[in-house]
Amino acid sequence: MGDTLPHPELARIILDESGYTAMWQADRTAEAAGRLENLNELVRAMEEYESLTAFLEHVSLVMDNEASADEPKVTIMTIHAAKGLEFDTVFLAGWEEGIFPRSARSTKAG
């Protein structure tokens, strides 16, 4: 079954046939609606990935990153990806004259 169905559809079937979705639908607490929305969000998120393996690898990377959020670490990214993020220290590797555009004001001695 897992080899022929798209992974989001397989997830829907597992949630339905296991009774997990029905359990939250029958639950009348304030928490139930949020749990059902989380299940729908899970399936929608899975649709963005080519395979279940790709989805699980992404989740694993995110979880590893969140688990070590308070630990000192190095983050490697492009300047454009870092736009809007704040870091205590930034190193610009390979920064050479004429490679990266800069303001004419920054070249004036003053």
Secondary structure, DSSP 8 states (H G I E B T S, - for coil): -TTTS-HHHHHHHHHHHTTHHHHHHH--SHHHHHHHHHHHHHHHHHTTSSSHHHHHHHHHHHHHHHHTTTS-------HHHHTT---S----TT--TTTS---GGGGS--
